[in-house]
Amino acid sequence: MNIQQQLDADLKQAMRGGDKQRVEVIRMARAALKNAQIQLVKEAFDTATAGQSLDENAEVGGLTNEVALSDAQMQDVIAKEVKRRRDAVEAYTNAGRADLAAQEESEAAILEAYLPRQLSADELRPQLAQLIAELGLAGPGDMGKLMPQLMQRFKGQADGRLLSQLARELLSQ
């Protein structure tokens, strides 16, 4: 079952259970997925119609039914929504609005259920040390070489901020 199907099933369950916050968060996530799909269709249409005149565009009209988000793209969209909420938590906390920060935190927790489990700092540290040794990197000046490798290897498994913090810590030793 992909993320979209899981969201649909959970939406029905939340509506039956009367969980208004969960219903609202799932609807926002579904809207974000729909917007991402619309953007993907637009890009595919623009690519397919590049260089064609207006009359020829009529032949490409059936394109919208063929384009769908992959599981990885759906995870990216949900991850962006979680990140957006984490950033809002930080902003609300700095502004002294604990009530709004708590609401954003609970929304992020609901959305995180649809993402793969994130690796902890303790799980990442040995893997980062091994990668640094493999690449022969030493010193904080090598952050520029290390970060693209880390982001590629741990995409969807760890937060970029955590990776950066651990990499800085390990390269400084």
C-alpha positions as CSV (number, residue, x, y, z in Angstrom):
1,M,0.0,0.0,0.0
2,N,1.5,3.3,-1.0
3,I,1.4,6.6,0.9
4,Q,-1.6,7.9,-1.0
5,Q,-3.7,4.7,-0.4
6,Q,-2.7,4.8,3.3
7,L,-3.7,8.4,3.6
8,D,-7.1,7.6,2.0
9,A,-7.7,4.7,4.4
10,D,-6.5,6.7,7.5
11,L,-8.7,9.7,6.5
12,K,-11.8,7.5,6.5
13,Q,-10.8,6.0,9.8
14,A,-10.2,9.4,11.3
15,M,-13.5,10.8,10.0
16,R,-15.3,7.8,11.6
17,G,-13.5,8.3,14.8
18,G,-14.1,12.0,14.9
19,D,-10.4,12.9,15.2
20,K,-10.6,16.4,13.7
21,Q,-6.9,17.3,13.9
22,R,-5.9,14.0,12.2
23,V,-8.5,14.6,9.4
24,E,-7.2,18.1,8.9
25,V,-3.6,17.0,8.7
26,I,-4.3,14.1,6.3
27,R,-6.3,16.4,4.1
28,M,-3.4,18.9,4.0
29,A,-1.0,16.0,3.1
30,R,-3.3,14.8,0.4
31,A,-3.5,18.3,-1.0
32,A,0.3,18.6,-1.0
33,L,0.5,15.3,-2.9
34,K,-2.1,16.5,-5.4
35,N,-0.2,19.7,-5.9
36,A,3.0,17.8,-6.5
37,Q,1.2,15.6,-9.0
38,I,-0.2,18.6,-10.8
39,Q,3.3,20.1,-11.0
40,L,4.6,16.8,-12.4
41,V,1.9,16.8,-15.0
42,K,2.6,20.4,-15.9
43,E,6.3,19.6,-16.3
44,A,5.6,16.5,-18.4
45,F,3.2,18.5,-20.6
46,D,5.6,21.3,-21.1
47,T,8.3,18.8,-22.0
48,A,6.0,17.0,-24.4
49,T,4.8,20.1,-26.1
50,A,8.2,21.9,-26.4
51,G,8.6,23.2,-29.9
52,Q,5.0,22.3,-31.0
53,S,2.5,24.8,-32.3
54,L,-0.8,25.4,-30.5
55,D,-2.7,23.1,-32.9
56,E,-0.5,20.1,-32.2
57,N,-1.0,20.5,-28.4
58,A,-4.5,18.9,-28.7
59,E,-2.8,15.6,-29.4
60,V,-1.1,15.6,-26.0
61,G,-4.2,16.2,-23.9
62,G,-4.4,12.6,-22.6
63,L,-1.1,13.0,-20.9
64,T,-2.6,14.0,-17.5
65,N,-4.0,10.5,-16.8
66,E,-0.6,8.8,-17.4
67,V,1.5,10.7,-14.9
68,A,1.6,9.6,-11.2
69,L,3.9,10.3,-8.3
70,S,6.3,7.5,-7.4
71,D,6.7,6.3,-3.8
72,A,9.9,8.2,-3.5
73,Q,8.3,11.4,-4.7
74,M,5.4,10.9,-2.3
75,Q,7.9,10.5,0.5
76,D,9.7,13.6,-0.5
77,V,6.4,15.6,-0.4
78,I,5.5,14.3,3.0
79,A,9.1,14.9,4.3
80,K,8.8,18.6,3.1
81,E,5.5,18.9,5.0
82,V,7.2,17.5,8.1
83,K,10.1,19.9,7.7
84,R,7.8,22.8,7.2
85,R,6.1,22.0,10.5
86,R,9.4,21.5,12.3
87,D,10.5,25.0,11.1
88,A,7.2,26.4,12.3
89,V,7.7,24.8,15.7
90,E,11.1,26.5,16.0
91,A,9.7,29.9,14.9
92,Y,6.7,29.6,17.3
93,T,9.0,28.6,20.2
94,N,11.3,31.6,19.5
95,A,8.2,33.8,19.5
96,G,6.9,32.5,22.8
97,R,3.9,30.8,21.3
98,A,4.1,27.3,23.0
99,D,0.4,26.6,22.1
100,L,1.0,26.9,18.3
101,A,4.4,25.1,18.6
102,A,2.7,22.2,20.3
103,Q,0.0,22.0,17.5
104,E,2.7,22.0,14.8
105,E,4.6,19.4,16.7
106,S,1.6,17.1,16.8
107,E,0.9,17.6,13.1
108,A,4.5,16.7,12.3
109,A,4.2,13.5,14.4
110,I,1.1,12.5,12.5
111,L,2.8,13.0,9.2
112,E,6.0,11.2,10.3
113,A,4.0,8.0,10.5
114,Y,3.9,7.9,6.7
115,L,7.7,8.1,6.4
116,P,10.3,5.5,6.9
117,R,12.0,5.4,10.3
118,Q,14.7,8.0,10.6
119,L,18.2,6.9,11.8
120,S,19.3,8.3,15.2
121,A,22.6,10.1,15.8
122,D,24.0,6.9,17.5
123,E,23.1,4.8,14.5
124,L,24.6,7.4,12.1
125,R,27.9,8.2,13.8
126,P,29.7,4.9,13.0
127,Q,28.4,4.9,9.4
128,L,29.6,8.5,8.9
129,A,33.0,7.6,10.4
130,Q,33.3,4.7,8.0
131,L,32.4,6.9,5.0
132,I,34.9,9.6,6.0
133,A,37.6,6.9,6.3
134,E,36.6,5.4,2.9
135,L,36.8,8.8,1.2
136,G,40.0,9.7,3.0
137,L,38.7,13.0,4.3
138,A,40.2,14.9,7.3
139,G,39.4,18.3,8.7
140,P,36.4,20.7,8.5
141,G,37.6,21.9,5.0
142,D,36.3,18.6,3.5
143,M,32.7,19.3,4.4
144,G,32.0,20.3,0.9
145,K,33.1,16.9,-0.4
146,L,31.4,14.9,2.3
147,M,27.9,16.5,2.4
148,P,26.8,15.5,-1.2
149,Q,27.8,11.9,-0.5
150,L,25.9,11.9,2.8
151,M,22.8,13.4,1.4
152,Q,22.8,10.9,-1.4
153,R,23.5,7.9,0.8
154,F,21.1,8.8,3.6
155,K,18.3,10.4,1.6
156,G,15.0,9.7,3.4
157,Q,16.8,8.0,6.3
158,A,18.2,11.0,8.2
159,D,17.6,14.7,8.6
160,G,20.1,17.0,6.7
161,R,20.7,19.1,9.8
162,L,21.7,16.0,11.9
163,L,24.0,14.8,9.1
164,S,25.7,18.1,8.9
165,Q,26.1,18.3,12.7
166,L,27.6,14.8,12.9
167,A,29.8,15.3,9.9
168,R,31.2,18.6,11.4
169,E,31.8,16.8,14.7
170,L,33.6,13.9,13.2
171,L,35.7,16.0,10.8
172,S,36.8,18.2,13.7
173,Q,38.3,15.3,15.7
